[in-house]
Amino acid sequence: MGPAVTNASLSEARSGVMAKGFVSATNCYIAKARGASLFDVEGREFIDFGGGIGVMNVGHSHPKVVAAIQQQAERFTHTCFMVTPYEVPVALAARLCAAVPGNFPKAVMFANSGAEAVENAVKIARYQTQKQAIIAFENSFHGRTLLTMTLTSKVKPYKFGFGPYAPEVYRMPFAYCYRCPFQLTYPTCGVACAEALNDFFISQVAPEATAALIAEPVQGEGGFITPPKAYFQKLKAICEANQVLFIADEIQSGMGRTGTMFAMEHYGVVPDLTTVAKSLAAGMPLSAVVGRKEIMDAVHPSGIGGTYGGNPLACAAALAVMDVFKEEDLLARAKTLGTRIQSRLQAFEEEFELIGDVRGLGPMMAMELVTDRVKKTPATDAAKALVKYCFDHGLILLACGTYGNVIRLLMPLVISDAQLDQGLEIIYDGLVFIQSNSHA
Ligand SMILES: Cc1ncc(COP(=O)(O)O)c(C=O)c1O
């Protein structure tokens, strides 16, 4: 028997052979994962409030997903859908067309990562409209490839040093009510930030040159920024009036994360194109663009595609995910979770000055930490300290936000009440610890 594998030995082995920029937030190396629990190579258990960044809505190693992958693996693992097609992506496309908002014919194309789905949505929008400009938002995150990095807002670490960026991307302020870019207050603002799109078409880019606007229904990496309902309704109406397509990037907010299958349902807005990834296939790399059939079908044969798009293992996993949502009524579970989490975070907000804002949709909830509630100074160090405290006490927690001061919750929706409460208790203890240290 060789020497035991430990977190330290793997860290050391990794440092010699893996690129430093390809970093991990923790140094626990996972040996096994079940439901909402992770177990590292040293046998330590963690409650997972990160879900592999919003990927594990149906829980780790769900038996149905595992069985679907195993069965498909025994049949075949790859033929390339572009060469010799097979059934699973066809069945999955039908399920996605039915699940994505919009009472009209739709079509789907599959890719492997979220960024690839966004890239394809932009290509399709450009092709169909024969226009080039894309409007994206401040605080947005759409990926790390050249085009999606360009669409992404935050400079460090995502963009710095990686230019030049892709052309014809224009950026508007978002409905970040807690830090309103127009210094207004909802609802007396009249959602001026959405009305601003009319001015944007005059001062920044003409609608005749604009293919699409792309928005996250709840900005994920940007800090779980959740606009008021009227925001997307107004944006969509202005887009329609100007023949500009509306792309919803549901990569983080979709697949039940907010208590509805897609977050746009909360706003009553039907996008022209929707990007889906993350929890779609419970960790198998799979993404999709789902959209109006006439837009999706506009592209010439082979204009979109890829070697692994519609990979059979990933599609089999995604079909199992869809079944699990139905059989276990996960949307209802998500709503219950959302209510429980919201009331607990609001209680935290009352108790701890450090919390400036609690926001989100359903269980996609976050708290923004500030050192001063009036000035709203981002408490980035406190967010880091809270994440570390939680890790040290057996909870995986993720920070996000333009200033890195937002704590977001992305636990599997199958988490038990007991485990949820245990995780929230660790956060509570962490807040007490940080508050007592800041007064020390
Ligand atoms: C809204 C959104 N879009 C796109 C992406 C990029 O997805 P991927 O990392 O799979 O390329 C992410 C990833 O966090 C995301 O949250």
The ligand as a MOL file (V3000), in Angstrom:
LIG
                    3D

  0  0  0     0  0            999 V3000
M  V30 BEGIN CTAB
M  V30 COUNTS 16 16 0 0 0
M  V30 BEGIN ATOM
M  V30 1 C -25.4610 33.2560 -15.3170 0
M  V30 2 C -24.2730 32.4830 -15.7880 0
M  V30 3 N -23.9920 32.4530 -17.0930 0
M  V30 4 C -22.9430 31.7620 -17.5760 0
M  V30 5 C -22.0940 31.0770 -16.7370 0
M  V30 6 C -20.9230 30.3300 -17.2970 0
M  V30 7 O -21.1150 28.9580 -17.1530 0
M  V30 8 P -19.8490 27.9540 -17.2970 0
M  V30 9 O -18.9790 28.1860 -16.1200 0
M  V30 10 O -20.4890 26.5890 -17.3110 0
M  V30 11 O -19.1890 28.2850 -18.5880 0
M  V30 12 C -22.3360 31.0970 -15.3600 0
M  V30 13 C -21.4380 30.3950 -14.4210 0
M  V30 14 O -21.3830 30.6770 -13.2470 0
M  V30 15 C -23.4580 31.8130 -14.8720 0
M  V30 16 O -23.7360 31.8680 -13.5580 0
M  V30 END ATOM
M  V30 BEGIN BOND
M  V30 1 1 1 2
M  V30 2 1 2 3
M  V30 3 2 2 15
M  V30 4 2 3 4
M  V30 5 1 4 5
M  V30 6 1 5 6
M  V30 7 2 5 12
M  V30 8 1 6 7
M  V30 9 1 7 8
M  V30 10 2 8 9
M  V30 11 1 8 10
M  V30 12 1 8 11
M  V30 13 1 12 13
M  V30 14 1 12 15
M  V30 15 2 13 14
M  V30 16 1 15 16
M  V30 END BOND
M  V30 END CTAB
M  END
